[in-house]
Amino acid sequence: MALAALGLSAAATDAFALVGANPGKVKLIYDAATGNIKIDSAGNGELVKGFNLEDVETSDGFNLFSPPTNPAFPSGALSTTNTDTRVAWTTTDNNSAVAFVDLGNIALQNLTEAQLLAALSGAQGATNESRYNITATGSRQNFDVTVVPVPEPASLALAGVGAVGLLARRRRGTATR
């Protein structure tokens, strides 16, 4: 499915911005190899007071957070949600707000950018919208999503052949000394 069909635009950095107000402030980083999800506002001075990650694409045959695992939520929570379609955390205490959260390997592995964005792209302003709140404004804002792709098997094989070649060359150099 094309990003344009999802109402999304690709940024020059291989990050994809979900439609909404102020994209690009806080990053949602998904590692396709492990299913790890991180929320990172480091570097822009924002502190996150809450987030909602919700799988709104129910017709695709999979639930993004299935089976539900225990996310590494920040402390000081007013409420948390952990289901196979929703992971959410919020606090009302500015002292509990965070700049970085590593939720752990909570999502399905090997999703493409299009699959992840389709799953997380609820209608702007809807209760199921994937979003975050920051201490400065308290308003709902959308994530800037970065997907770390799974390395292709051919790339891994090429790296392995290169490593074996370097090791053989090193051994040959040691034997001639």
N, C-alpha and C positions, 0 to 999 in steps of 0.2 A: 504494500500500500504506500503510495507517495505521501511525503510529508505535507505537501500542499493540500491533499485531500483531507488531511486531519486538521487543517487550519494552522499548520505550524511552519516556522521558517528556520532554515539552517543557518547558524552563525559560522563565521570564518574559522573558528577554533574547534570545529567538530562537536561543539556543544549544541544542544537543541533547546530553544526557549519555548516553554509552554505558553500558550496564549494567556495574556492577562496583564495587569498593571505591574509596572516596575520589574520585568524579568531581568535576570542577570545579577541581582544582588546576592542571593544565597544560592549556592549550588547543591543540587542533589546529585551525588556521584554513585553510579551503579557499575559494579564490576561483574561483567557477564560470566567470567570464569568461575566465580565463587558465589554469586548472588548477594554479595556484600553491598549494603547501602550506607552511605555517609551523607550527612548534612553539614555543609561547611560555609560559614560566613566570615571566616578568618580573612583578614586583609582589608575588609571594608568597614570595620568598626561597628557592625550590626550585631546585636544579640538576639537570638531566637527565643521567643516565649512560648511557642507552640507550633505544631505542624500536624498535618493530616495527609496521609498517603492512602489513597483509595483506588481500588481497581474497579473502574466503572464499565469496563468492557467485559460483560458477562457472556456474550455470545461466542467468544473465541475458544471455549472449551477448557480454559485453565484459569485458576485463581492465582494472582501474583504472589501471595504470601502463603501458599499452600504447600505442606501443612504449616499451620502457625507455629513459629518458634518463638523463643523468648528474646525479644529485642533488648539491647543494652540501653534502656531509657535513662536519661539524665535524672539525677535526684531532684527532690523538691517539686514533684508533680502534683497538680491539682487533680488531674485525671489522665488515665492511659487507656488505650484500646489496642487489642491484639487479636485479630481474627484472620481468616484466610483471605479476606478481601480488604482489610483496613488495619493500618498501624497509625496510631495517633498519640500525641503527648501534648499537654499544656500545663502552664503554671501561671499564677497571678502575681508571683513574687519576682520582681526584677532581679533580685540577688540569685535566683535559680536559673535565670536565662543563660543560654550557652552560645558559644561561637562555633563549636565543632561537636558533632555527635557521630560516633561510629556505632550504628545499630546492629552490626554484625551481619552474618550470612542469613538474612531473613527472606530473601526473594528467590523466585525460581532462577535457575541458571540458564545461560545460553540464549537469552532473549535478544532480539535485534532492537535497534533504536526505535524502529517503527512500532514494534510490539509493546515496548515499554511505554512509549509516549501515548499509544492508543489506550493502554490500560489506565494510565494516570491522568488522562485529559478529560476531566469532568467539565461540565458547563461552568463558565465563569460566574461566580457568585452563588452557585448551587451548594447545598450542604455537603455533597459528595465531591466537591472540588479538591484536588490535591493542592495544598497551599502551606504557607507558613505565616506566622505573625512575628513582628519584631518589637523591641521595647520602644523604639523611637516614635513609631506611629500607631502601633497596635492594629493597623489595618491588615486585611488579608492580602497576601501577595503570592505570585506564582514563582515556582522554582526555575532556575536555569539548569537544565539536565545535561549531565555529561555521562556518556556510556563508554566504559573501558571494554573494548571488544575482546573476545576470546581469540588467542593467536591461532592462525590457520595451521593445520598439521604440516603443510609443506614448509611453512616458515620455521616451525620447530625443528623439522628434519634438517633443513639447511643450516640452522644454528648448530645442531648436533654434529653435522659433517665438518663444519668449520672448527669446532672445538676439538674434534678428533685430529684434524689436520694440524692444528697448532700444537697439540700434545705430541704428535709424532715428530714434528719438526724440532720441538724442544728436546725430545729424547735423542734424536739423531745428533743434535748439536752438543749434548752432554757426552755422548759416546765418543766423539772425535777429539775431545779435549784431553 
